[in-house]
């Protein structure tokens, strides 16, 4: 029998990315089963926030596993959206995905640094840490939506702009629920720093979304 040369297609390395993200999800579920069950109903029940917003809010293995899961799926979704909306302008390749992965990591890392820096400047580390915990929790939950969207775009509805739009809408809805929860809980604190809150909201929350939407316009 003669050996057959098999070319590695786009789906092969994307499958590797999806499988890697599943590993982080399985680790989070297996090692922190009770916490995972509370987390999975986060948009409908605040029990997860109530139970875990005090001790080891940011630096714990559950968040680390989900941070890796989130980073892979946000980057992969961004990659798929770009290749779908700009098929003639970009060359689909692992290099493009790696570039997007680096940008997403840098952006999220800088956002966290800015927020932690603000907590030191305004001497309110505890409140900022609690707000940051809630934001990251809802962002992690949103990455679950993007994971399922990535699977659909890769294997079922390949190249579907409708699926991309649906994924974005549900993802933003999850984040909006998180922000409503944060504002309701910390209204007094946020109104005390209303100018800085609006500045932060426009610069680091709304502006990136507008830039991404404009970049994807055909």
Secondary structure, DSSP 8 states (H G I E B T S, - for coil): ---------HHHHHHHHHHHHHHHHHHHHHHSHHHHHHHTTTTT-THHHHHHSSSSSSSSHHHHHHHHHHHHHHHHHHHHHHHHHTTTTS--SHHHHHHHHHHHHHHHHHHHHHHHHHHHHTT-HHHHHHHHHHHHHHHHHHHHHHHHHHHIIIIISTT-HHHHHHHHHHHHHHHHHHHHHHHHHSHHHHHHTHHHHHHHIIIIIIHHHHHHHHHH--
